[in-house]
């Protein structure tokens, strides 16, 4: 379905709409609702909501950069959730979607029952780090706009972060590539400039005040984000850190294992159990 929020048409998919327990999924950079299909197979007892974030998939890709600011995306999501009548939901985000999910949780914790962050971070701590990353992100955005989507994807799928995906089956690798190639270069470029790691504010200082249960999931091979998750777990009041064999995109490499961990965790929170 399409839902309009502040002049932006968002693509949203709702599965098992009659169920009460609700899980919302937010994809990563170059992803879409298709990213989660291997994870949600067979989930019949949970309402599942999949959203294409701004600049991705079938959601609009406006040229105005203001639409892509993290605070704007978070407010848009809250309006979407209100339109869908969602309360007491579990919010799941991967990488960029994880940063977005955390930003949402810090701003609207009362709407959430639980938070699952896969290979995500609270941003960068210092202005210097943010400025350096913002410069890198803007350079990448310019290359996407100038070189086109195919040239970008050829490079993106070969960065070290995704080395572990090279062992995936050819059909899975082809599906990932096609999802990336289907993106709008304007949307990707503006997403980097508006809500990239360098552009967003740091949420490190707000972790200690986030009272909702948080599940942190990282891959054993992803040393950088595993270390970030370990540090986050020390700061969050109610956090569990799970590590799965694999790299950065665990839901792609180990979808069944990822699904099992998420379902067990969300079910505990929904029933009011101790995480």
C-alpha atoms as a printed R data frame, in Angstrom:
    type eleno elety resid chain resno      x       y       z
1   ATOM     1    CA   UNK     A     1  0.000   0.000   0.000
2   ATOM     2    CA   UNK     A     2  0.972   3.663  -0.350
3   ATOM     3    CA   UNK     A     3  0.676   6.063   2.577
4   ATOM     4    CA   UNK     A     4  1.278   9.803   2.240
5   ATOM     5    CA   UNK     A     5  3.267  11.555   4.976
6   ATOM     6    CA   UNK     A     6  4.244  15.212   4.662
7   ATOM     7    CA   UNK     A     7  4.150  15.056   0.884
8   ATOM     8    CA   UNK     A     8  6.122  11.797   0.623
9   ATOM     9    CA   UNK     A     9  4.461   8.599  -0.582
10  ATOM    10    CA   UNK     A    10  5.744   5.639   1.469
11  ATOM    11    CA   UNK     A    11  5.524   2.032   0.309
12  ATOM    12    CA   UNK     A    12  4.262  -0.162   3.166
13  ATOM    13    CA   UNK     A    13  3.405  -3.867   3.306
14  ATOM    14    CA   UNK     A    14  1.289  -5.326   6.118
15  ATOM    15    CA   UNK     A    15  1.206  -9.108   6.539
16  ATOM    16    CA   UNK     A    16 -1.119 -11.003   8.915
17  ATOM    17    CA   UNK     A    17 -3.056  -7.806   9.603
18  ATOM    18    CA   UNK     A    18 -5.451  -9.538  12.007
19  ATOM    19    CA   UNK     A    19 -2.714 -10.423  14.512
20  ATOM    20    CA   UNK     A    20 -2.078  -8.330  17.625
21  ATOM    21    CA   UNK     A    21  1.649  -8.738  18.203
22  ATOM    22    CA   UNK     A    22  3.390  -6.397  15.735
23  ATOM    23    CA   UNK     A    23  6.918  -6.347  14.362
24  ATOM    24    CA   UNK     A    24  8.102  -3.545  12.065
25  ATOM    25    CA   UNK     A    25 11.188  -4.021   9.886
26  ATOM    26    CA   UNK     A    26 13.491  -1.249   8.590
27  ATOM    27    CA   UNK     A    27 16.006  -2.207   5.892
28  ATOM    28    CA   UNK     A    28 19.555  -0.981   5.361
29  ATOM    29    CA   UNK     A    29 21.149   1.283   2.745
30  ATOM    30    CA   UNK     A    30 20.371   0.022  -0.808
31  ATOM    31    CA   UNK     A    31 17.691  -2.262   0.654
32  ATOM    32    CA   UNK     A    32 13.886  -2.427   0.548
33  ATOM    33    CA   UNK     A    33 11.006  -4.503   1.869
34  ATOM    34    CA   UNK     A    34 12.406  -7.361  -0.231
35  ATOM    35    CA   UNK     A    35 15.381  -7.571   2.139
36  ATOM    36    CA   UNK     A    36 13.252  -9.262   4.793
37  ATOM    37    CA   UNK     A    37 11.412 -11.868   2.725
38  ATOM    38    CA   UNK     A    38 13.740 -14.783   3.664
39  ATOM    39    CA   UNK     A    39 13.400 -13.863   7.349
40  ATOM    40    CA   UNK     A    40  9.611 -13.671   7.604
41  ATOM    41    CA   UNK     A    41  8.722 -16.898   5.802
42  ATOM    42    CA   UNK     A    42  6.221 -18.864   7.857
43  ATOM    43    CA   UNK     A    43  5.443 -16.119  10.382
44  ATOM    44    CA   UNK     A    44  1.663 -16.522  10.599
45  ATOM    45    CA   UNK     A    45  1.018 -15.514  14.208
46  ATOM    46    CA   UNK     A    46  2.556 -12.029  14.119
47  ATOM    47    CA   UNK     A    47  1.557  -8.847  12.311
48  ATOM    48    CA   UNK     A    48  4.513  -7.897  10.120
49  ATOM    49    CA   UNK     A    49  4.981  -4.393   8.746
50  ATOM    50    CA   UNK     A    50  7.631  -3.747   6.091
51  ATOM    51    CA   UNK     A    51  8.512  -0.184   5.091
52  ATOM    52    CA   UNK     A    52 10.645   1.237   2.295
53  ATOM    53    CA   UNK     A    53 12.534   4.123   3.903
54  ATOM    54    CA   UNK     A    54 12.735   7.398   2.026
55  ATOM    55    CA   UNK     A    55 14.839   7.234  -1.138
56  ATOM    56    CA   UNK     A    56 14.598   3.439  -1.297
57  ATOM    57    CA   UNK     A    57 12.472   0.814  -2.997
58  ATOM    58    CA   UNK     A    58  9.046   2.048  -4.033
59  ATOM    59    CA   UNK     A    59  8.960   5.010  -1.637
60  ATOM    60    CA   UNK     A    60  9.379   8.481  -3.123
61  ATOM    61    CA   UNK     A    61 12.845   9.886  -3.851
62  ATOM    62    CA   UNK     A    62 12.376  13.655  -3.564
63  ATOM    63    CA   UNK     A    63 15.160  15.959  -4.673
64  ATOM    64    CA   UNK     A    64 14.902  18.211  -1.584
65  ATOM    65    CA   UNK     A    65 17.483  17.065   0.950
66  ATOM    66    CA   UNK     A    66 15.375  18.196   3.924
67  ATOM    67    CA   UNK     A    67 13.075  15.204   3.452
68  ATOM    68    CA   UNK     A    68 16.008  12.882   4.195
69  ATOM    69    CA   UNK     A    69 17.167  14.300   7.524
70  ATOM    70    CA   UNK     A    70 17.113  11.662  10.258
71  ATOM    71    CA   UNK     A    71 14.771  13.693  12.465
72  ATOM    72    CA   UNK     A    72 12.386  14.096   9.524
73  ATOM    73    CA   UNK     A    73 12.482  10.357   8.771
74  ATOM    74    CA   UNK     A    74 11.780   9.538  12.409
75  ATOM    75    CA   UNK     A    75  8.780  11.892  12.504
76  ATOM    76    CA   UNK     A    76  7.495  10.439   9.234
77  ATOM    77    CA   UNK     A    77  7.691   6.950  10.730
78  ATOM    78    CA   UNK     A    78  5.700   8.055  13.769
79  ATOM    79    CA   UNK     A    79  2.965   9.425  11.517
80  ATOM    80    CA   UNK     A    80  3.005   6.160   9.545
81  ATOM    81    CA   UNK     A    81  2.651   4.104  12.723
82  ATOM    82    CA   UNK     A    82 -0.256   6.303  13.824
83  ATOM    83    CA   UNK     A    83 -1.966   5.911  10.450
84  ATOM    84    CA   UNK     A    84 -1.585   2.130  10.758
85  ATOM    85    CA   UNK     A    85 -2.831   2.143  14.352
86  ATOM    86    CA   UNK     A    86  0.339   0.531  15.691
87  ATOM    87    CA   UNK     A    87  1.076   0.535  19.427
88  ATOM    88    CA   UNK     A    88  3.308  -1.669  21.573
89  ATOM    89    CA   UNK     A    89  5.316  -2.797  18.589
90  ATOM    90    CA   UNK     A    90  8.753  -4.345  18.239
91  ATOM    91    CA   UNK     A    91 10.939  -2.300  15.888
92  ATOM    92    CA   UNK     A    92 13.744  -4.037  13.997
93  ATOM    93    CA   UNK     A    93 16.408  -2.217  11.994
94  ATOM    94    CA   UNK     A    94 19.482  -3.295  10.070
95  ATOM    95    CA   UNK     A    95 22.522  -1.010   9.630
96  ATOM    96    CA   UNK     A    96 21.072   2.302   8.336
97  ATOM    97    CA   UNK     A    97 17.646   1.024   9.347
98  ATOM    98    CA   UNK     A    98 19.110   0.203  12.754
99  ATOM    99    CA   UNK     A    99 20.345   3.746  13.205
100 ATOM   100    CA   UNK     A   100 16.879   4.922  12.182
101 ATOM   101    CA   UNK     A   101 15.186   2.502  14.588
102 ATOM   102    CA   UNK     A   102 17.394   3.664  17.453
103 ATOM   103    CA   UNK     A   103 16.711   7.321  16.635
104 ATOM   104    CA   UNK     A   104 12.993   6.549  16.644
105 ATOM   105    CA   UNK     A   105 13.240   4.721  19.975
106 ATOM   106    CA   UNK     A   106 15.057   7.633  21.575
107 ATOM   107    CA   UNK     A   107 12.342  10.034  20.407
108 ATOM   108    CA   UNK     A   108  9.200   7.904  20.766
109 ATOM   109    CA   UNK     A   109  9.929   5.124  23.301
110 ATOM   110    CA   UNK     A   110  6.314   5.028  24.485
111 ATOM   111    CA   UNK     A   111  5.171   3.442  21.203
112 ATOM   112    CA   UNK     A   112  7.643   0.546  21.435
113 ATOM   113    CA   UNK     A   113  7.612  -2.718  23.365
114 ATOM   114    CA   UNK     A   114 11.049  -3.751  22.160
115 ATOM   115    CA   UNK     A   115 13.892  -2.782  19.855
116 ATOM   116    CA   UNK     A   116 16.125  -5.049  17.760
117 ATOM   117    CA   UNK     A   117 19.276  -3.554  16.247
118 ATOM   118    CA   UNK     A   118 21.191  -5.632  13.714
119 ATOM   119    CA   UNK     A   119 24.728  -4.418  12.943
120 ATOM   120    CA   UNK     A   120 23.823  -0.868  13.935
121 ATOM   121    CA   UNK     A   121 25.423   2.041  15.754
122 ATOM   122    CA   UNK     A   122 24.315   5.156  17.671
123 ATOM   123    CA   UNK     A   123 26.360   7.306  15.297
124 ATOM   124    CA   UNK     A   124 29.705   9.017  15.796
125 ATOM   125    CA   UNK     A   125 30.702  10.652  19.053
126 ATOM   126    CA   UNK     A   126 32.669  13.741  18.037
127 ATOM   127    CA   UNK     A   127 32.159  16.623  15.622
128 ATOM   128    CA   UNK     A   128 35.483  15.772  13.987
129 ATOM   129    CA   UNK     A   129 34.443  12.166  13.322
130 ATOM   130    CA   UNK     A   130 31.081  13.309  12.002
131 ATOM   131    CA   UNK     A   131 32.654  15.845   9.660
132 ATOM   132    CA   UNK     A   132 35.119  13.331   8.220
133 ATOM   133    CA   UNK     A   133 32.366  10.779   7.633
134 ATOM   134    CA   UNK     A   134 30.040  13.405   6.184
135 ATOM   135    CA   UNK     A   135 32.720  14.355   3.672
136 ATOM   136    CA   UNK     A   136 33.136  10.695   2.687
137 ATOM   137    CA   UNK     A   137 29.380  10.155   2.397
138 ATOM   138    CA   UNK     A   138 28.923  13.249   0.259
139 ATOM   139    CA   UNK     A   139 31.759  12.108  -1.999
140 ATOM   140    CA   UNK     A   140 30.086   8.724  -2.419
141 ATOM   141    CA   UNK     A   141 26.754  10.443  -3.089
142 ATOM   142    CA   UNK     A   142 28.339  12.496  -5.855
143 ATOM   143    CA   UNK     A   143 29.808   9.355  -7.425
144 ATOM   144    CA   UNK     A   144 26.411   7.651  -7.358
145 ATOM   145    CA   UNK     A   145 24.749  10.631  -9.027
146 ATOM   146    CA   UNK     A   146 27.476  11.013 -11.635
147 ATOM   147    CA   UNK     A   147 28.342   7.388 -12.390
148 ATOM   148    CA   UNK     A   148 24.926   5.772 -12.249
149 ATOM   149    CA   UNK     A   149 23.522   2.905 -10.248
150 ATOM   150    CA   UNK     A   150 25.301   0.024 -12.018
151 ATOM   151    CA   UNK     A   151 28.797   1.428 -11.491
152 ATOM   152    CA   UNK     A   152 27.971   2.100  -7.855
153 ATOM   153    CA   UNK     A   153 26.598  -1.407  -7.210
154 ATOM   154    CA   UNK     A   154 29.630  -2.998  -8.874
155 ATOM   155    CA   UNK     A   155 31.817  -1.253  -6.299
156 ATOM   156    CA   UNK     A   156 29.452  -1.470  -3.326
157 ATOM   157    CA   UNK     A   157 29.020  -5.240  -3.415
158 ATOM   158    CA   UNK     A   158 32.802  -5.665  -3.303
159 ATOM   159    CA   UNK     A   159 33.602  -3.549  -0.241
160 ATOM   160    CA   UNK     A   160 35.216  -5.482   2.667
161 ATOM   161    CA   UNK     A   161 32.060  -5.167   4.797
162 ATOM   162    CA   UNK     A   162 30.318  -7.662   2.504
163 ATOM   163    CA   UNK     A   163 33.165 -10.143   1.955
164 ATOM   164    CA   UNK     A   164 31.296 -12.876   3.803
165 ATOM   165    CA   UNK     A   165 28.437 -12.640   1.293
166 ATOM   166    CA   UNK     A   166 30.643 -13.984  -1.482
167 ATOM   167    CA   UNK     A   167 30.028 -17.514  -0.168
168 ATOM   168    CA   UNK     A   168 26.247 -17.214  -0.539
169 ATOM   169    CA   UNK     A   169 24.464 -19.173  -3.256
170 ATOM   170    CA   UNK     A   170 24.281 -17.595  -6.700
171 ATOM   171    CA   UNK     A   171 20.475 -17.092  -6.552
172 ATOM   172    CA   UNK     A   172 20.773 -15.247  -3.234
173 ATOM   173    CA   UNK     A   173 23.635 -13.079  -4.491
174 ATOM   174    CA   UNK     A   174 21.689 -12.291  -7.648
175 ATOM   175    CA   UNK     A   175 18.608 -11.314  -5.644
176 ATOM   176    CA   UNK     A   176 20.699  -8.924  -3.517
177 ATOM   177    CA   UNK     A   177 22.264  -7.400  -6.626
178 ATOM   178    CA   UNK     A   178 18.894  -6.922  -8.325
179 ATOM   179    CA   UNK     A   179 17.500  -5.236  -5.212
180 ATOM   180    CA   UNK     A   180 20.417  -2.810  -5.236
181 ATOM   181    CA   UNK     A   181 20.203  -2.171  -8.986
182 ATOM   182    CA   UNK     A   182 16.500  -1.328  -8.656
183 ATOM   183    CA   UNK     A   183 17.275   1.689  -6.460
184 ATOM   184    CA   UNK     A   184 16.974   5.288  -7.595
185 ATOM   185    CA   UNK     A   185 20.410   6.996  -7.649
186 ATOM   186    CA   UNK     A   186 18.874  10.283  -6.483
187 ATOM   187    CA   UNK     A   187 17.302   8.527  -3.511
188 ATOM   188    CA   UNK     A   188 20.534   6.787  -2.520
189 ATOM   189    CA   UNK     A   189 22.633   9.936  -2.900
190 ATOM   190    CA   UNK     A   190 20.240  12.060  -0.854
191 ATOM   191    CA   UNK     A   191 19.923   9.338   1.761
192 ATOM   192    CA   UNK     A   192 23.679   9.430   2.286
193 ATOM   193    CA   UNK     A   193 23.722  13.216   2.516
194 ATOM   194    CA   UNK     A   194 20.642  13.522   4.719
195 ATOM   195    CA   UNK     A   195 20.732  10.539   7.087
196 ATOM   196    CA   UNK     A   196 24.174   9.007   6.639
197 ATOM   197    CA   UNK     A   197 26.300   8.235   9.687
198 ATOM   198    CA   UNK     A   198 28.116  11.567   9.354
199 ATOM   199    CA   UNK     A   199 24.928  13.615   8.994
200 ATOM   200    CA   UNK     A   200 22.928  12.224  11.911
201 ATOM   201    CA   UNK     A   201 23.338  13.307  15.506
202 ATOM   202    CA   UNK     A   202 25.053  11.027  18.002
203 ATOM   203    CA   UNK     A   203 22.791   8.956  20.248
204 ATOM   204    CA   UNK     A   204 25.532   7.559  22.484
205 ATOM   205    CA   UNK     A   205 24.625   9.834  25.411
206 ATOM   206    CA   UNK     A   206 20.946   8.918  25.188
207 ATOM   207    CA   UNK     A   207 21.429   5.163  25.496
208 ATOM   208    CA   UNK     A   208 21.470   5.221  29.294
209 ATOM   209    CA   UNK     A   209 17.964   6.703  29.311
210 ATOM   210    CA   UNK     A   210 16.413   4.183  26.923
211 ATOM   211    CA   UNK     A   211 14.408   1.956  29.263
212 ATOM   212    CA   UNK     A   212 12.819  -0.395  26.706
213 ATOM   213    CA   UNK     A   213 14.312  -3.861  26.101
214 ATOM   214    CA   UNK     A   214 16.925  -3.850  23.326
215 ATOM   215    CA   UNK     A   215 18.312  -6.847  21.460
216 ATOM   216    CA   UNK     A   216 21.649  -6.259  19.723
217 ATOM   217    CA   UNK     A   217 22.535  -8.755  16.995
218 ATOM   218    CA   UNK     A   218 25.924  -8.883  15.282
219 ATOM   219    CA   UNK     A   219 27.953 -11.291  13.171
220 ATOM   220    CA   UNK     A   220 31.064 -12.979  14.526
221 ATOM   221    CA   UNK     A   221 33.067 -11.843  11.501
222 ATOM   222    CA   UNK     A   222 31.921  -8.213  11.798
223 ATOM   223    CA   UNK     A   223 34.474  -7.059  14.371
224 ATOM   224    CA   UNK     A   224 33.673  -3.356  14.110
225 ATOM   225    CA   UNK     A   225 29.949  -3.652  14.789
226 ATOM   226    CA   UNK     A   226 30.414  -6.460  17.294
227 ATOM   227    CA   UNK     A   227 32.595  -4.108  19.350
228 ATOM   228    CA   UNK     A   228 30.056  -1.288  18.995
229 ATOM   229    CA   UNK     A   229 27.285  -3.602  20.196
230 ATOM   230    CA   UNK     A   230 29.334  -4.692  23.201
231 ATOM   231    CA   UNK     A   231 29.832  -1.064  24.188
232 ATOM   232    CA   UNK     A   232 26.159  -0.258  23.637
233 ATOM   233    CA   UNK     A   233 25.135  -3.212  25.804
234 ATOM   234    CA   UNK     A   234 27.127  -1.756  28.705
235 ATOM   235    CA   UNK     A   235 25.281   1.557  28.436
236 ATOM   236    CA   UNK     A   236 21.703   0.417  27.786
237 ATOM   237    CA   UNK     A   237 19.619  -0.353  30.928
238 ATOM   238    CA   UNK     A   238 17.981  -3.480  29.443
239 ATOM   239    CA   UNK     A   239 20.059  -4.970  26.619
240 ATOM   240    CA   UNK     A   240 20.950  -8.427  25.344
241 ATOM   241    CA   UNK     A   241 23.744  -8.948  22.808
242 ATOM   242    CA   UNK     A   242 23.578 -12.005  20.558
243 ATOM   243    CA   UNK     A   243 26.285 -12.986  18.087
244 ATOM   244    CA   UNK     A   244 25.572 -15.185  15.070
245 ATOM   245    CA   UNK     A   245 28.034 -16.821  12.722
246 ATOM   246    CA   UNK     A   246 28.394 -14.540   9.713
247 ATOM   247    CA   UNK     A   247 29.222 -10.996   8.704
248 ATOM   248    CA   UNK     A   248 27.418  -7.644   8.621
249 ATOM   249    CA   UNK     A   249 24.085  -8.663   7.053
250 ATOM   250    CA   UNK     A   250 23.078 -11.578   9.251
251 ATOM   251    CA   UNK     A   251 19.457 -11.584   8.076
252 ATOM   252    CA   UNK     A   252 20.801 -12.285   4.570
253 ATOM   253    CA   UNK     A   253 23.479 -14.820   5.471
254 ATOM   254    CA   UNK     A   254 21.611 -16.658   8.249
255 ATOM   255    CA   UNK     A   255 17.917 -15.756   7.861
256 ATOM   256    CA   UNK     A   256 16.535 -18.752   9.790
257 ATOM   257    CA   UNK     A   257 18.836 -18.220  12.787
258 ATOM   258    CA   UNK     A   258 18.135 -14.497  12.777
259 ATOM   259    CA   UNK     A   259 14.383 -15.125  12.624
260 ATOM   260    CA   UNK     A   260 14.507 -17.562  15.542
261 ATOM   261    CA   UNK     A   261 16.355 -15.149  17.811
262 ATOM   262    CA   UNK     A   262 14.055 -12.247  16.919
263 ATOM   263    CA   UNK     A   263 10.873 -14.262  17.369
264 ATOM   264    CA   UNK     A   264 11.921 -15.578  20.760
265 ATOM   265    CA   UNK     A   265 12.900 -12.118  21.937
266 ATOM   266    CA   UNK     A   266  9.820 -10.305  20.629
267 ATOM   267    CA   UNK     A   267  7.519 -12.979  22.046
268 ATOM   268    CA   UNK     A   268  9.092 -12.586  25.495
269 ATOM   269    CA   UNK     A   269  8.576  -8.834  25.401
270 ATOM   270    CA   UNK     A   270  5.036  -9.117  24.086
271 ATOM   271    CA   UNK     A   271  4.076 -11.522  26.877
272 ATOM   272    CA   UNK     A   272  5.741  -9.308  29.464
273 ATOM   273    CA   UNK     A   273  8.530 -11.730  30.253
274 ATOM   274    CA   UNK     A   274 12.048 -10.835  31.230
275 ATOM   275    CA   UNK     A   275 14.335 -10.355  28.256
